[in-house]
Structures are given as structure tokens and as C-alpha cells.
């Protein structure tokens, strides 16, 4: 994909992933990734535990790895009233990527989560389910990415997300939501996720071109 392969939503042992950060980065380095963001699940109970550790390990790994690690977080199943303040805390702790767990149809996410997240200081709204055009317009206005997910279940609404994004001009991003070694996608697999959501090959390639500047700002 124009020489750029990345994943900005995945999980390590700091939440429900299977790998420590070093192994996770090494595995995707072998796959040819340029960048990876570890965005473990968090609420107010563990935000200050996870982010400083990811910041520390990123400094160490980025000295030796061809794949650069971005320390991040995924605000998960928190009440909509808490999202903005937790996003602000995450930034202050050093998170380079702030993801919010959107209203996927496979989990009992609080109604109003999408709207609250898009009014907060986040980068990516993960698996936003049947997101409304109004909320997608807010994503477009703020430059927040809507995720096309490679993960089983969450991916069921990718077509809807892509369609609404096209109508509103919202940016899209393809992520694995990886928890285990087999979850991380090859470039061809990521391309299939985009095409399966109804995007053209050119549109999928353009997603990666758009994300290039976004990544440069964070290194």
C-alpha cells in the first residue's frame, strides 16, 4: 500500500491481548509494518497504569525497531459523560493515539457513546456500529477517523460506516483490533477489509495516503 503499512488499534497483555509489547512489535516488524499503536482497553481504573508503561517501552523499542511503536489507549465501555475527561487525561499521560470504543452492535455499549467520543479529544472512533450521519458529520468536522474493523463481529457494520463516511466526508481508517498473533493483517488482507466495506481499490489506497501525514505528526 504505497510502502506504508500500519495498525492503530491493537491490544497487549496490559488489557486482554496475548502478547507483551516487545513481541507484538517484533511480530509486525517481520510482517513489514511501519508503525503500530498499542491501544489497550482502559477506564478510570487503569488509565494511569497502562499509558506510562507504553510510553516507556515505546522509547526503548523505537531505538532498535524498524516498526515504530505509538503509545495509545482505547477508552472502553466508559459512560459518555466520562469520555472527554478521560481523553484529556490520556493525552496528559503521553498517549499519542486515543481511540474510543464505539457503539459496536456486538457489545452493550452505552447509547450516546459515539456522539460523546466525537465531541472529545480523540483520534479514532473504533467500530462505530450504525453511526448516524449527524455523528459522522461531526467526525468529518473534527478530523476524527472512523474505523473499518478487521475483527469478527465488529466488522459486520463496516459497509454502513463506509457508506456514511462517503456521504459526510469523514475520514476512514482500517485497523485489526488485534488481540492475538493471528489477528494482524497483511497489506492484502487490509485491502480486502476495505474492499469488502464497499470501497474501491483507489479509495483504499487513498486511506493510507491520508494517514501518512497523521502518523508523521505523532513521531
N, CA and C atoms as a LAMMPS dump frame, in Angstrom:
ITEM: TIMESTEP
0
ITEM: NUMBER OF ATOMS
657
ITEM: BOX BOUNDS ff ff ff
-5.0000000000000000e+02 5.0000000000000000e+02
-5.0000000000000000e+02 5.0000000000000000e+02
-5.0000000000000000e+02 5.0000000000000000e+02
ITEM: ATOMS id mol type element x y z
1 1 1 N 0.841 -1.184 0
2 1 2 C 0 0 0
3 1 3 C 0.88 1.239 0
4 2 1 N 1.438 1.516 -1.155
5 2 2 C 2.306 2.669 -1.306
6 2 3 C 3.421 2.69 -0.271
7 3 1 N 3.906 1.51 0.108
8 3 2 C 5.025 1.429 1.023
9 3 3 C 4.704 1.74 2.464
10 4 1 N 3.412 1.853 2.816
11 4 2 C 3.023 2.201 4.18
12 4 3 C 2.063 1.164 4.724
13 5 1 N 2.448 0.529 5.844
14 5 2 C 1.569 -0.429 6.496
15 5 3 C 1.59 -0.152 7.992
16 6 1 N 0.423 -0.019 8.575
17 6 2 C 0.335 0.296 9.994
18 6 3 C -0.974 -0.243 10.556
19 7 1 N -1.067 -0.235 11.868
20 7 2 C -2.276 -0.644 12.584
21 7 3 C -2.339 0.232 13.834
22 8 1 N -3.412 0.984 13.984
23 8 2 C -3.506 1.942 15.091
24 8 3 C -4.545 1.536 16.135
25 9 1 N -4.805 0.241 16.215
26 9 2 C -5.745 -0.252 17.235
27 9 3 C -5.458 -1.728 17.495
28 10 1 N -4.721 -1.998 18.583
29 10 2 C -4.483 -3.378 18.979
30 10 3 C -4.192 -3.434 20.473
31 11 1 N -4.088 -4.655 20.999
32 11 2 C -4.055 -4.847 22.447
33 11 3 C -2.944 -5.793 22.885
34 12 1 N -2.345 -5.469 24.014
35 12 2 C -1.278 -6.282 24.607
36 12 3 C -1.768 -6.899 25.917
37 13 1 N -0.838 -7.482 26.661
38 13 2 C -1.208 -8.084 27.948
39 13 3 C -1.633 -7.042 28.98
40 14 1 N -1.453 -5.764 28.682
41 14 2 C -1.916 -4.739 29.611
42 14 3 C -3.435 -4.649 29.654
43 15 1 N -4.113 -5.31 28.698
44 15 2 C -5.568 -5.461 28.809
45 15 3 C -5.901 -6.906 28.465
46 16 1 N -6.534 -7.161 27.325
47 16 2 C -6.943 -8.528 27.011
48 16 3 C -6.214 -9.119 25.811
49 17 1 N -5.054 -8.561 25.468
50 17 2 C -4.246 -9.132 24.398
51 17 3 C -3.369 -10.263 24.91
52 18 1 N -2.758 -11.003 23.999
53 18 2 C -1.948 -12.168 24.355
54 18 3 C -0.451 -11.888 24.44
55 19 1 N 0 -10.763 23.879
56 19 2 C 1.438 -10.528 23.736
57 19 3 C 1.933 -9.357 24.577
58 20 1 N 3.18 -9.464 25.051
59 20 2 C 3.827 -8.304 25.639
60 20 3 C 4.186 -7.345 24.503
61 21 1 N 4.36 -6.05 24.785
62 21 2 C 4.634 -5.098 23.704
63 21 3 C 5.811 -5.461 22.821
64 22 1 N 6.902 -5.925 23.399
65 22 2 C 8.095 -6.227 22.591
66 22 3 C 7.809 -7.312 21.557
67 23 1 N 7.106 -8.365 21.957
68 23 2 C 6.806 -9.435 20.999
69 23 3 C 5.809 -8.961 19.962
70 24 1 N 4.837 -8.177 20.386
71 24 2 C 3.847 -7.67 19.443
72 24 3 C 4.527 -6.849 18.347
73 25 1 N 5.394 -5.945 18.758
74 25 2 C 6.088 -5.11 17.767
75 25 3 C 6.988 -5.951 16.869
76 26 1 N 7.679 -6.926 17.445
77 26 2 C 8.566 -7.76 16.643
78 26 3 C 7.792 -8.555 15.594
79 27 1 N 6.635 -9.064 15.973
80 27 2 C 5.844 -9.845 15.019
81 27 3 C 5.398 -8.997 13.827
82 28 1 N 4.949 -7.769 14.084
83 28 2 C 4.512 -6.949 12.949
84 28 3 C 5.696 -6.338 12.202
85 29 1 N 6.833 -6.22 12.871
86 29 2 C 8.041 -5.772 12.174
87 29 3 C 8.411 -6.776 11.083
88 30 1 N 8.344 -8.053 11.421
89 30 2 C 8.64 -9.11 10.451
90 30 3 C 7.643 -9.071 9.291
91 31 1 N 6.417 -8.605 9.567
92 31 2 C 5.387 -8.505 8.535
93 31 3 C 5.546 -7.248 7.679
94 32 1 N 6.504 -6.393 8.026
95 32 2 C 6.768 -5.217 7.217
96 32 3 C 6.027 -3.957 7.621
97 33 1 N 5.513 -3.929 8.849
98 33 2 C 4.785 -2.744 9.304
99 33 3 C 5.736 -1.568 9.526
100 34 1 N 5.253 -0.373 9.214
101 34 2 C 5.999 0.85 9.514
102 34 3 C 5.703 1.357 10.926
103 35 1 N 4.44 1.164 11.371
104 35 2 C 4.047 1.672 12.684
105 35 3 C 2.921 0.829 13.267
106 36 1 N 2.891 0.796 14.582
107 36 2 C 1.841 0.084 15.306
108 36 3 C 1.494 0.902 16.55
109 37 1 N 0.221 1.014 16.857
110 37 2 C -0.206 1.666 18.098
111 37 3 C -0.819 0.606 19.001
112 38 1 N -0.294 0.502 20.202
113 38 2 C -0.918 -0.359 21.203
114 38 3 C -1.904 0.495 21.978
115 39 1 N -3.15 0.094 21.924
116 39 2 C -4.243 0.897 22.491
117 39 3 C -5.075 0.013 23.417
118 40 1 N -4.5 -0.317 24.555
119 40 2 C -5.187 -1.232 25.461
120 40 3 C -6.45 -0.625 26.051
121 41 1 N -7.373 -1.518 26.41
122 41 2 C -8.649 -1.102 26.984
123 41 3 C -8.451 -0.42 28.334
124 42 1 N -9.145 0.703 28.519
125 42 2 C -8.976 1.426 29.775
126 42 3 C -10.23 2.179 30.17
127 43 1 N -10.345 2.37 31.48
128 43 2 C -11.296 3.312 32.057
129 43 3 C -10.54 4.057 33.153
130 44 1 N -11.24 4.654 34.093
131 44 2 C -10.549 5.433 35.122
132 44 3 C -9.716 4.571 36.069
133 45 1 N -9.95 3.251 36.061
134 45 2 C -9.253 2.359 36.995
135 45 3 C -7.824 2.046 36.586
136 46 1 N -7.514 2.116 35.284
137 46 2 C -6.197 1.646 34.833
138 46 3 C -5.504 2.549 33.822
139 47 1 N -6.118 3.68 33.516
140 47 2 C -5.523 4.603 32.544
141 47 3 C -4.099 4.99 32.936
142 48 1 N -3.914 5.326 34.218
143 48 2 C -2.596 5.791 34.672
144 48 3 C -1.603 4.66 34.887
145 49 1 N -2.072 3.421 34.78
146 49 2 C -1.175 2.267 34.84
147 49 3 C -0.631 1.943 33.454
148 50 1 N -1.508 1.932 32.472
149 50 2 C -1.147 1.476 31.135
150 50 3 C -0.281 2.476 30.373
151 51 1 N -0.727 3.707 30.285
152 51 2 C -0.072 4.652 29.385
153 51 3 C 1.392 4.904 29.734
154 52 1 N 1.754 5.16 31.002
155 52 2 C 3.183 5.389 31.29
156 52 3 C 4.063 4.208 30.923
157 53 1 N 3.564 2.992 31.048
158 53 2 C 4.345 1.812 30.687
159 53 3 C 4.531 1.71 29.179
160 54 1 N 3.491 2.053 28.428
161 54 2 C 3.619 2.036 26.976
162 54 3 C 4.539 3.161 26.495
163 55 1 N 4.487 4.308 27.149
164 55 2 C 5.394 5.404 26.798
165 55 3 C 6.845 4.975 27.014
166 56 1 N 7.1 4.318 28.135
167 56 2 C 8.455 3.857 28.462
168 56 3 C 8.955 2.829 27.448
169 57 1 N 8.138 1.825 27.183
170 57 2 C 8.589 0.769 26.281
171 57 3 C 8.715 1.282 24.85
172 58 1 N 7.885 2.25 24.46
173 58 2 C 7.991 2.817 23.116
174 58 3 C 9.338 3.508 22.921
175 59 1 N 9.801 4.232 23.928
176 59 2 C 11.106 4.892 23.832
177 59 3 C 12.223 3.876 23.627
178 60 1 N 12.11 2.741 24.296
179 60 2 C 13.131 1.696 24.185
180 60 3 C 13.061 0.991 22.828
181 61 1 N 11.866 0.593 22.453
182 61 2 C 11.677 -0.161 21.21
183 61 3 C 12.008 0.677 19.983
184 62 1 N 11.643 1.931 20.016
185 62 2 C 11.832 2.775 18.833
186 62 3 C 13.294 3.073 18.517
187 63 1 N 14.192 2.758 19.44
188 63 2 C 15.625 2.903 19.183
189 63 3 C 16.167 1.757 18.331
190 64 1 N 15.458 0.636 18.334
191 64 2 C 16.003 -0.574 17.708
192 64 3 C 15.109 -1.212 16.655
193 65 1 N 13.855 -0.795 16.586
194 65 2 C 12.906 -1.468 15.707
195 65 3 C 12.602 -0.655 14.458
196 66 1 N 12.47 -1.345 13.338
197 66 2 C 12.052 -0.682 12.101
198 66 3 C 10.589 -0.285 12.175
199 67 1 N 9.828 -1.015 12.977
200 67 2 C 8.43 -0.671 13.219
201 67 3 C 8.36 0.24 14.436
202 68 1 N 7.823 1.43 14.273
203 68 2 C 7.743 2.378 15.369
204 68 3 C 6.471 2.156 16.183
205 69 1 N 6.628 2.206 17.49
206 69 2 C 5.518 1.987 18.406
207 69 3 C 4.967 3.308 18.91
208 70 1 N 3.665 3.473 18.758
209 70 2 C 2.959 4.624 19.305
210 70 3 C 2.214 4.19 20.566
211 71 1 N 2.464 4.843 21.706
212 71 2 C 1.708 4.517 22.911
213 71 3 C 0.304 5.103 22.817
214 72 1 N -0.694 4.269 23.028
215 72 2 C -2.067 4.732 22.915
216 72 3 C -2.963 4.145 23.98
217 73 1 N -4.252 4.322 23.792
218 73 2 C -5.241 3.813 24.732
219 73 3 C -6.581 3.716 24.018
220 74 1 N -7.401 2.765 24.449
221 74 2 C -8.778 2.688 23.956
222 74 3 C -9.718 2.837 25.145
223 75 1 N -10.425 3.945 25.189
224 75 2 C -11.425 4.169 26.23
225 75 3 C -12.603 3.243 25.933
226 76 1 N -12.882 2.358 26.879
227 76 2 C -13.759 1.223 26.584
228 76 3 C -14.902 1.089 27.58
229 77 1 N -16.122 1.124 27.074
230 77 2 C -17.322 0.953 27.9
231 77 3 C -17.395 1.945 29.05
232 78 1 N -16.809 3.119 28.875
233 78 2 C -16.969 4.16 29.883
234 78 3 C -18.239 4.946 29.559
235 79 1 N -18.826 5.54 30.578
236 79 2 C -20.055 6.301 30.366
237 79 3 C -19.746 7.507 29.484
238 80 1 N -20.669 7.876 28.607
239 80 2 C -20.428 9.029 27.743
240 80 3 C -19.996 10.288 28.496
241 81 1 N -20.498 10.474 29.704
242 81 2 C -20.135 11.663 30.484
243 81 3 C -18.661 11.678 30.9
244 82 1 N -17.995 10.515 30.85
245 82 2 C -16.61 10.41 31.286
246 82 3 C -15.598 10.501 30.136
247 83 1 N -16.068 10.363 28.928
248 83 2 C -15.149 10.222 27.799
249 83 3 C -14.236 11.429 27.626
250 84 1 N -14.781 12.626 27.649
251 84 2 C -13.969 13.82 27.404
252 84 3 C -12.865 13.977 28.437
253 85 1 N -13.199 13.791 29.709
254 85 2 C -12.192 13.969 30.755
255 85 3 C -11.125 12.892 30.691
256 86 1 N -11.513 11.657 30.387
257 86 2 C -10.532 10.579 30.281
258 86 3 C -9.63 10.769 29.068
259 87 1 N -10.177 11.271 27.976
260 87 2 C -9.348 11.557 26.801
261 87 3 C -8.31 12.624 27.13
262 88 1 N -8.71 13.632 27.872
263 88 2 C -7.778 14.683 28.28
264 88 3 C -6.691 14.114 29.182
265 89 1 N -7.068 13.242 30.122
266 89 2 C -6.083 12.601 30.997
267 89 3 C -5.115 11.748 30.196
268 90 1 N -5.639 11.03 29.218
269 90 2 C -4.793 10.17 28.396
270 90 3 C -3.726 10.985 27.669
271 91 1 N -4.109 12.116 27.118
272 91 2 C -3.15 12.99 26.438
273 91 3 C -2.076 13.46 27.42
274 92 1 N -2.524 13.859 28.614
275 92 2 C -1.571 14.372 29.603
276 92 3 C -0.573 13.306 30.032
277 93 1 N -0.986 12.045 30.021
278 93 2 C -0.113 10.939 30.407
279 93 3 C 0.832 10.517 29.284
280 94 1 N 0.614 11.032 28.082
281 94 2 C 1.523 10.748 26.984
282 94 3 C 0.975 9.894 25.86
283 95 1 N -0.322 9.641 25.834
284 95 2 C -0.905 8.838 24.75
285 95 3 C -0.822 9.604 23.433
286 96 1 N -0.236 8.966 22.426
287 96 2 C -0.13 9.567 21.103
288 96 3 C -1.364 9.27 20.25
289 97 1 N -2.039 8.18 20.585
290 97 2 C -3.249 7.784 19.879
291 97 3 C -4.336 7.527 20.916
292 98 1 N -5.447 8.235 20.804
293 98 2 C -6.583 7.996 21.701
294 98 3 C -7.739 7.462 20.862
295 99 1 N -8.108 6.231 21.167
296 99 2 C -9.206 5.549 20.492
297 99 3 C -10.374 5.474 21.473
298 100 1 N -11.582 5.598 20.975
299 100 2 C -12.748 5.334 21.815
300 100 3 C -13.517 4.164 21.232
301 101 1 N -13.895 3.247 22.097
302 101 2 C -14.659 2.055 21.759
303 101 3 C -16.076 2.481 21.384
304 102 1 N -16.376 2.423 20.09
305 102 2 C -17.663 2.904 19.609
306 102 3 C -18.809 1.94 19.835
307 103 1 N -19.962 2.314 19.297
308 103 2 C -21.206 1.589 19.548
309 103 3 C -21.362 0.366 18.636
310 104 1 N -20.398 -0.552 18.73
311 104 2 C -20.482 -1.809 18.001
312 104 3 C -21.779 -2.541 18.315
313 105 1 N -22.293 -3.261 17.327
314 105 2 C -23.544 -3.982 17.541
315 105 3 C -23.342 -5.277 18.32
316 106 1 N -22.097 -5.652 18.585
317 106 2 C -21.823 -6.921 19.246
318 106 3 C -21.641 -6.799 20.756
319 107 1 N -21.67 -5.589 21.297
320 107 2 C -21.475 -5.387 22.733
321 107 3 C -22.446 -4.34 23.26
322 108 1 N -22.759 -4.386 24.565
323 108 2 C -23.736 -3.448 25.142
324 108 3 C -23.128 -2.089 25.493
325 109 1 N -22.672 -1.377 24.477
326 109 2 C -22.062 -0.064 24.679
327 109 3 C -23.145 0.96 25.018
328 110 1 N -22.825 1.9 25.925
329 110 2 C -23.782 2.932 26.306
330 110 3 C -24.264 3.705 25.082
331 111 1 N -25.586 3.865 24.915
332 111 2 C -26.076 4.751 23.858
333 111 3 C -25.534 6.159 24.076
334 112 1 N -25.186 6.818 23.001
335 112 2 C -24.615 8.158 23.111
336 112 3 C -23.1 8.168 23.16
337 113 1 N -22.488 6.969 23.168
338 113 2 C -21.022 6.89 23.21
339 113 3 C -20.387 7.514 21.968
340 114 1 N -20.926 7.197 20.796
341 114 2 C -20.355 7.764 19.571
342 114 3 C -20.35 9.284 19.618
343 115 1 N -21.481 9.864 19.965
344 115 2 C -21.604 11.323 19.984
345 115 3 C -20.638 11.939 20.987
346 116 1 N -20.58 11.381 22.195
347 116 2 C -19.697 11.918 23.229
348 116 3 C -18.231 11.813 22.8
349 117 1 N -17.874 10.693 22.192
350 117 2 C -16.491 10.495 21.756
351 117 3 C -16.097 11.508 20.69
352 118 1 N -17.007 11.784 19.774
353 118 2 C -16.7 12.7 18.678
354 118 3 C -16.666 14.16 19.124
355 119 1 N -17.142 14.429 20.322
356 119 2 C -17.034 15.761 20.908
357 119 3 C -15.83 15.875 21.839
358 120 1 N -15.066 14.769 21.97
359 120 2 C -13.892 14.735 22.845
360 120 3 C -12.616 14.79 22.007
361 121 1 N -11.484 14.838 22.688
362 121 2 C -10.181 14.924 22.021
363 121 3 C -9.638 13.529 21.736
364 122 1 N -10.263 12.851 20.757
365 122 2 C -9.827 11.518 20.358
366 122 3 C -9.345 11.548 18.916
367 123 1 N -8.696 10.454 18.513
368 123 2 C -8.209 10.326 17.136
369 123 3 C -9.066 9.394 16.294
370 124 1 N -9.532 8.316 16.912
371 124 2 C -10.225 7.257 16.178
372 124 3 C -11.45 6.812 16.957
373 125 1 N -12.577 6.709 16.273
374 125 2 C -13.769 6.082 16.846
375 125 3 C -13.815 4.662 16.292
376 126 1 N -13.525 3.703 17.159
377 126 2 C -13.437 2.31 16.729
378 126 3 C -14.822 1.715 16.513
379 127 1 N -14.905 0.835 15.523
380 127 2 C -16.131 0.07 15.235
381 127 3 C -17.396 0.788 15.715
382 128 1 N -17.769 1.892 15.02
383 128 2 C -18.871 2.731 15.495
384 128 3 C -20.27 2.222 15.178
385 129 1 N -20.394 0.975 14.724
386 129 2 C -21.721 0.381 14.512
387 129 3 C -22.532 1.141 13.49
388 130 1 N -23.822 1.31 13.783
389 130 2 C -24.703 2.036 12.864
390 130 3 C -24.648 3.536 13.171
391 131 1 N -23.478 4.096 12.999
392 131 2 C -23.274 5.511 13.285
393 131 3 C -24.214 6.367 12.438
394 132 1 N -24.731 7.423 13.04
395 132 2 C -25.653 8.304 12.333
396 132 3 C -24.896 9.261 11.416
397 133 1 N -25.6 9.806 10.439
398 133 2 C -24.973 10.792 9.554
399 133 3 C -24.577 12.039 10.344
400 134 1 N -25.38 12.411 11.321
401 134 2 C -25.057 13.575 12.146
402 134 3 C -23.728 13.385 12.874
403 135 1 N -23.542 12.189 13.451
404 135 2 C -22.289 11.927 14.154
405 135 3 C -21.118 11.841 13.185
406 136 1 N -21.349 11.256 12.018
407 136 2 C -20.283 11.174 11.02
408 136 3 C -19.886 12.561 10.534
409 137 1 N -20.849 13.477 10.442
410 137 2 C -20.542 14.849 10.072
411 137 3 C -19.645 15.515 11.113
412 138 1 N -19.88 15.191 12.387
413 138 2 C -19.03 15.717 13.443
414 138 3 C -17.612 15.15 13.325
415 139 1 N -17.522 13.864 12.997
416 139 2 C -16.206 13.252 12.774
417 139 3 C -15.474 13.959 11.644
418 140 1 N -16.196 14.251 10.574
419 140 2 C -15.609 14.95 9.433
420 140 3 C -15.123 16.337 9.834
421 141 1 N -15.939 17.045 10.581
422 141 2 C -15.606 18.398 11.012
423 141 3 C -14.34 18.422 11.867
424 142 1 N -14.189 17.424 12.74
425 142 2 C -13.064 17.399 13.677
426 142 3 C -11.862 16.61 13.18
427 143 1 N -11.994 15.945 12.044
428 143 2 C -10.886 15.163 11.515
429 143 3 C -10.646 13.87 12.264
430 144 1 N -11.685 13.355 12.919
431 144 2 C -11.585 12.09 13.649
432 144 3 C -11.861 10.937 12.689
433 145 1 N -11.018 9.918 12.763
434 145 2 C -11.163 8.774 11.871
435 145 3 C -12.248 7.818 12.371
436 146 1 N -13.05 7.314 11.437
437 146 2 C -13.992 6.236 11.71
438 146 3 C -13.343 4.935 11.259
439 147 1 N -13.447 3.92 12.082
440 147 2 C -12.716 2.68 11.829
441 147 3 C -13.517 1.656 11.03
442 148 1 N -12.834 1.067 10.049
443 148 2 C -13.287 -0.165 9.415
444 148 3 C -12.503 -1.277 10.098
445 149 1 N -13.21 -2.169 10.753
446 149 2 C -12.555 -3.147 11.62
447 149 3 C -12.323 -4.479 10.924
448 150 1 N -11.143 -5.031 11.195
449 150 2 C -10.84 -6.37 10.703
450 150 3 C -11.276 -7.451 11.671
451 151 1 N -11.892 -7.06 12.786
452 151 2 C -12.237 -8.017 13.827
453 151 3 C -13.643 -8.589 13.634
454 152 1 N -13.744 -9.896 13.845
455 152 2 C -15.027 -10.591 13.72
456 152 3 C -16.067 -9.93 14.603
457 153 1 N -17.268 -9.781 14.093
458 153 2 C -18.34 -9.155 14.848
459 153 3 C -18.36 -7.656 14.627
460 154 1 N -17.315 -6.983 15.04
461 154 2 C -17.238 -5.536 14.844
462 154 3 C -17.3 -5.172 13.363
463 155 1 N -16.803 -6.065 12.524
464 155 2 C -16.718 -5.781 11.086
465 155 3 C -18.072 -5.845 10.38
466 156 1 N -19.101 -6.331 11.066
467 156 2 C -20.399 -6.515 10.425
468 156 3 C -21.015 -5.21 9.919
469 157 1 N -20.653 -4.101 10.528
470 157 2 C -21.218 -2.819 10.094
471 157 3 C -20.223 -1.978 9.29
472 158 1 N -19.137 -2.576 8.842
473 158 2 C -18.156 -1.825 8.053
474 158 3 C -18.779 -1.171 6.821
475 159 1 N -19.682 -1.883 6.164
476 159 2 C -20.313 -1.336 4.96
477 159 3 C -21.108 -0.083 5.263
478 160 1 N -21.837 -0.108 6.367
479 160 2 C -22.602 1.073 6.767
480 160 3 C -21.666 2.238 7.087
481 161 1 N -20.602 1.959 7.852
482 161 2 C -19.654 3.006 8.234
483 161 3 C -19.036 3.644 6.989
484 162 1 N -18.629 2.818 6.036
485 162 2 C -18.022 3.333 4.808
486 162 3 C -19.011 4.184 4.018
487 163 1 N -20.248 3.742 3.938
488 163 2 C -21.267 4.471 3.183
489 163 3 C -21.536 5.839 3.807
490 164 1 N -21.687 5.876 5.13
491 164 2 C -21.962 7.141 5.814
492 164 3 C -20.755 8.068 5.723
493 165 1 N -19.563 7.504 5.799
494 165 2 C -18.355 8.325 5.675
495 165 3 C -18.277 8.976 4.296
496 166 1 N -18.633 8.237 3.267
497 166 2 C -18.614 8.801 1.918
498 166 3 C -19.594 9.968 1.804
499 167 1 N -20.761 9.847 2.421
500 167 2 C -21.774 10.895 2.346
501 167 3 C -21.337 12.165 3.072
502 168 1 N -20.601 11.997 4.152
503 168 2 C -20.285 13.124 5.026
504 168 3 C -18.858 13.639 4.898
505 169 1 N -18.013 12.894 4.209
506 169 2 C -16.62 13.292 4.077
507 169 3 C -15.76 12.919 5.263
508 170 1 N -16.275 12.057 6.135
509 170 2 C -15.49 11.615 7.291
510 170 3 C -14.331 10.732 6.829
511 171 1 N -13.226 10.83 7.544
512 171 2 C -12.064 10.014 7.231
513 171 3 C -12.253 8.588 7.743
514 172 1 N -11.701 7.647 7.001
515 172 2 C -11.763 6.233 7.385
516 172 3 C -10.362 5.691 7.64
517 173 1 N -10.29 4.686 8.501
518 173 2 C -9.027 4.014 8.749
519 173 3 C -9.309 2.522 8.948
520 174 1 N -8.411 1.686 8.48
521 174 2 C -8.56 0.233 8.609
522 174 3 C -7.623 -0.252 9.703
523 175 1 N -8.178 -0.898 10.72
524 175 2 C -7.399 -1.448 11.83
525 175 3 C -7.81 -2.884 12.106
526 176 1 N -6.92 -3.622 12.764
527 176 2 C -7.207 -5.027 13.056
528 176 3 C -7.992 -5.233 14.341
529 177 1 N -7.832 -4.31 15.328
530 177 2 C -8.308 -4.576 16.692
531 177 3 C -7.707 -5.896 17.163
532 178 1 N -6.424 -6.077 16.867
533 178 2 C -5.761 -7.349 17.132
534 178 3 C -5.535 -7.623 18.604
535 179 1 N -5.794 -8.865 18.988
536 179 2 C -5.565 -9.329 20.354
537 179 3 C -4.568 -10.487 20.405
538 180 1 N -4.378 -11.152 19.277
539 180 2 C -3.529 -12.346 19.214
540 180 3 C -2.702 -12.308 17.939
541 181 1 N -1.611 -13.102 17.878
542 181 2 C -0.724 -13.055 16.71
543 181 3 C -1.428 -13.201 15.369
544 182 1 N -2.422 -14.057 15.3
545 182 2 C -3.098 -14.291 14.031
546 182 3 C -4.04 -13.186 13.598
547 183 1 N -4.232 -12.183 14.444
548 183 2 C -5.172 -11.104 14.121
549 183 3 C -4.572 -10.024 13.226
550 184 1 N -3.25 -9.908 13.212
551 184 2 C -2.628 -8.814 12.482
552 184 3 C -2.667 -9.075 10.981
553 185 1 N -3.037 -8.052 10.223
554 185 2 C -3.342 -8.222 8.813
555 185 3 C -2.144 -7.947 7.914
556 186 1 N -2.043 -8.724 6.864
557 186 2 C -1.113 -8.403 5.789
558 186 3 C -1.699 -7.224 5.004
559 187 1 N -0.888 -6.551 4.181
560 187 2 C -1.437 -5.485 3.338
561 187 3 C -2.605 -5.962 2.476
562 188 1 N -2.494 -7.163 1.953
563 188 2 C -3.575 -7.677 1.108
564 188 3 C -4.85 -7.895 1.914
565 189 1 N -4.725 -8.401 3.134
566 189 2 C -5.897 -8.613 3.975
567 189 3 C -6.548 -7.285 4.334
568 190 1 N -5.755 -6.287 4.675
569 190 2 C -6.301 -4.968 4.988
570 190 3 C -7.033 -4.394 3.778
571 191 1 N -6.455 -4.593 2.591
572 191 2 C -7.1 -4.143 1.359
573 191 3 C -8.461 -4.831 1.193
574 192 1 N -8.529 -6.117 1.511
575 192 2 C -9.793 -6.856 1.397
576 192 3 C -10.853 -6.328 2.358
577 193 1 N -10.42 -5.928 3.559
578 193 2 C -11.373 -5.348 4.518
579 193 3 C -11.987 -4.08 3.933
580 194 1 N -11.154 -3.239 3.336
581 194 2 C -11.666 -2.022 2.722
582 194 3 C -12.568 -2.3 1.538
583 195 1 N -12.157 -3.21 0.684
584 195 2 C -12.972 -3.556 -0.486
585 195 3 C -14.278 -4.213 -0.056
586 196 1 N -14.211 -5.028 0.994
587 196 2 C -15.417 -5.679 1.498
588 196 3 C -16.421 -4.698 2.066
589 197 1 N -15.932 -3.536 2.502
590 197 2 C -16.819 -2.496 3.025
591 197 3 C -17.437 -1.654 1.911
592 198 1 N -17.049 -1.943 0.67
593 198 2 C -17.631 -1.23 -0.456
594 198 3 C -16.765 -0.149 -1.051
595 199 1 N -15.498 -0.052 -0.597
596 199 2 C -14.588 0.939 -1.156
597 199 3 C -13.938 0.409 -2.428
598 200 1 N -13.579 1.301 -3.317
599 200 2 C -12.822 0.91 -4.494
600 200 3 C -11.359 0.712 -4.1
601 201 1 N -10.609 0.06 -4.966
602 201 2 C -9.177 -0.112 -4.703
603 201 3 C -8.497 1.243 -4.531
604 202 1 N -8.867 2.212 -5.373
605 202 2 C -8.28 3.548 -5.27
606 202 3 C -8.624 4.196 -3.936
607 203 1 N -9.856 4.033 -3.485
608 203 2 C -10.26 4.622 -2.208
609 203 3 C -9.501 4.011 -1.04
610 204 1 N -9.261 2.698 -1.112
611 204 2 C -8.483 2.044 -0.057
612 204 3 C -7.068 2.587 -0.037
613 205 1 N -6.46 2.716 -1.19
614 205 2 C -5.094 3.249 -1.26
615 205 3 C -5.039 4.676 -0.726
616 206 1 N -6.079 5.447 -0.998
617 206 2 C -6.11 6.831 -0.537
618 206 3 C -6.204 6.931 0.982
619 207 1 N -6.791 5.92 1.619
620 207 2 C -6.842 5.917 3.084
621 207 3 C -5.432 5.957 3.665
622 208 1 N -4.56 5.189 3.061
623 208 2 C -3.196 5.111 3.563
624 208 3 C -2.404 6.373 3.242
625 209 1 N -2.696 7.007 2.116
626 209 2 C -2.051 8.273 1.792
627 209 3 C -2.472 9.342 2.804
628 210 1 N -3.761 9.372 3.136
629 210 2 C -4.275 10.345 4.09
630 210 3 C -3.658 10.157 5.462
631 211 1 N -3.461 8.904 5.849
632 211 2 C -2.935 8.607 7.18
633 211 3 C -1.444 8.903 7.305
634 212 1 N -0.74 9.057 6.194
635 212 2 C 0.711 9.281 6.258
636 212 3 C 1.047 10.549 7.048
637 213 1 N 0.359 11.639 6.75
638 213 2 C 0.619 12.893 7.475
639 213 3 C 0.198 12.779 8.93
640 214 1 N -0.896 12.079 9.166
641 214 2 C -1.362 11.859 10.541
642 214 3 C -0.292 11.167 11.372
643 215 1 N 0.353 10.168 10.807
644 215 2 C 1.405 9.451 11.512
645 215 3 C 2.65 10.313 11.705
646 216 1 N 3.008 11.09 10.683
647 216 2 C 4.193 11.94 10.796
648 216 3 C 4.075 12.916 11.959
649 217 1 N 2.868 13.394 12.216
650 217 2 C 2.647 14.354 13.298
651 217 3 C 2.89 13.744 14.674
652 218 1 N 2.877 12.416 14.737
653 218 2 C 2.957 11.748 16.038
654 218 3 C 4.317 11.142 16.323
655 219 1 N 5.273 11.347 15.448
656 219 2 C 6.636 10.875 15.677
657 219 3 C 7.599 12.05 15.749
